[in-house]
């Protein structure tokens, strides 16, 4: 189907500032079909040994109530994540959570959308592309 997206349907000026700069950098003034992506993390660093650190992950392609966050280092180790919630829109969403910085390393921020279950009853997730990192110092 070759349907032309109306140029004024989702004006760039309507985006919240935390998403507008990223979308403009990636797509210019046009809004193509949605391109899910993790844009940034607010609070990208933590000190080793803290009980938990609040984080806010910003991006496009998030679905309220169906998101999971993972912080994974180069060895596949994950930090504990709790209290995950999401808000915003598909075009500019936020995932808030608490992360426990229990190991010093650099972690890739990974966001997953719960897509339900397949015919065999197995949980299916889709990963939102990300080149965003979280560092635990100490």
Phi and psi in degrees as a GROMACS rama.xvg file:
@    title "Ramachandran Plot"
@    xaxis  label "Phi"
@    yaxis  label "Psi"
@TYPE xy
-115.018  73.3017  UNK-2
-96.2081  129.901  UNK-3
-80.1324  125.186  UNK-4
-74.5837  125.11  UNK-5
-59.0607  125.332  UNK-6
-58.8512  -30.7542  UNK-7
-99.0494  6.64082  UNK-8
-63.3446  -47.123  UNK-9
-129.935  79.4352  UNK-10
-63.7291  142.056  UNK-11
-56.6143  -34.3551  UNK-12
-66.3683  -15.5479  UNK-13
-84.3768  -9.75105  UNK-14
-76.0596  143.64  UNK-15
-61.5415  150.314  UNK-16
-58.6662  -31.5481  UNK-17
-68.0221  -16.6051  UNK-18
-110.385  -27.8316  UNK-19
-58.2817  -45.3031  UNK-20
-63.8869  -39.5779  UNK-21
-68.7742  -44.0084  UNK-22
-65.0556  -40.5276  UNK-23
-63.2204  -42.1703  UNK-24
-62.4036  -38.2118  UNK-25
-83.7544  -36.5166  UNK-26
-123.945  -3.0835  UNK-27
73.355  -148.722  UNK-28
-84.7891  -5.46647  UNK-29
-95.1861  157.137  UNK-30
-118.203  102.653  UNK-31
-79.9545  -165.932  UNK-32
-61.1239  147.181  UNK-33
-54.539  137.042  UNK-34
-119.593  91.4165  UNK-35
-54.3556  140.473  UNK-36
-170.034  142.559  UNK-37
-83.4484  123.113  UNK-38
-88.3384  -47.7392  UNK-39
-163.341  169.449  UNK-40
-128.093  130.446  UNK-41
-88.1787  126.082  UNK-42
81.2096  64.0049  UNK-43
-79.2838  -2.56228  UNK-44
-133.374  153.523  UNK-45
-148.27  159.309  UNK-46
-95.2039  136.903  UNK-47
-55.9219  136.965  UNK-48
97.3652  -12.7799  UNK-49
-63.6338  147.259  UNK-50
-63.1683  -53.2267  UNK-51
-159.097  153.327  UNK-52
-126.553  128.353  UNK-53
-75.3149  138.286  UNK-54
-131.742  156.454  UNK-55
-134.334  112.699  UNK-56
-97.4745  129.28  UNK-57
-113.002  139.736  UNK-58
-177.206  -167.96  UNK-59
-123.77  141.311  UNK-60
100.146  10.7795  UNK-61
-83.7401  147.277  UNK-62
-121.664  119.903  UNK-63
-53.751  133.008  UNK-64
76.3725  0.971541  UNK-65
-127.16  20.3904  UNK-66
-103.728  147.235  UNK-67
-133.006  136.621  UNK-68
-107.787  145.527  UNK-69
-138.804  141.182  UNK-70
-116.862  106.86  UNK-71
-120.994  129.65  UNK-72
-89.8627  -178.313  UNK-73
-67.3641  -13.741  UNK-74
-98.9931  2.91035  UNK-75
86.1266  4.72211  UNK-76
-77.8041  141.06  UNK-77
-115.326  146.069  UNK-78
-83.7358  147.526  UNK-79
-65.2353  135.472  UNK-80
-125.532  136.028  UNK-81
-140.993  172.957  UNK-82
51.018  47.5711  UNK-83
-78.9645  130.981  UNK-84
-143.637  157.491  UNK-85
-133.054  153.136  UNK-86
-153.316  170.913  UNK-87
99.3237  -154.257  UNK-88
-122.571  172.074  UNK-89
-59.2367  -35.4819  UNK-90
-80.0311  -26.8496  UNK-91
-148.228  94.291  UNK-92
-115.364  162.383  UNK-93
-128.911  139.711  UNK-94
-121.154  117.937  UNK-95
-103.258  145.854  UNK-96
-162.133  173.664  UNK-97
-115.728  133.233  UNK-98
-117.108  136.876  UNK-99
-100.032  109.639  UNK-100
-81.3534  74.9852  UNK-101
-94.7538  5.35038  UNK-102
-151.405  135.549  UNK-103
-75.1894  124.816  UNK-104
179.727  -179.269  UNK-105
-110.724  128.146  UNK-106
-118.421  134.79  UNK-107
-77.9177  134.063  UNK-108
-84.1294  118.799  UNK-109
-118.926  131.346  UNK-110
-118.148  135.009  UNK-111
-125.634  141.286  UNK-112
-102.643  127.869  UNK-113
-73.245  116.135  UNK-114
-100.137  11.787  UNK-115
94.0662  -146.637  UNK-116
-124.56  153.443  UNK-117
-87.4517  -175.026  UNK-118
-62.1627  -24.7223  UNK-119
-88.9636  1.97331  UNK-120
82.2493  10.8295  UNK-121
-86.5177  138.942  UNK-122
-63.7905  136.615  UNK-123
-119.802  130.227  UNK-124
-126.106  149.149  UNK-125
-115.171  129.063  UNK-126
-87.2518  136.091  UNK-127
-85.1596  125.425  UNK-128
-53.9588  138.962  UNK-129
-148.476  138.363  UNK-130
-130.4  43.2922  UNK-131
-113.893  142.144  UNK-132
-127.352  152.618  UNK-133
-126.636  128.745  UNK-134
-114.582  134.159  UNK-135
-107.971  115.747  UNK-136
-94.7681  168.326  UNK-137
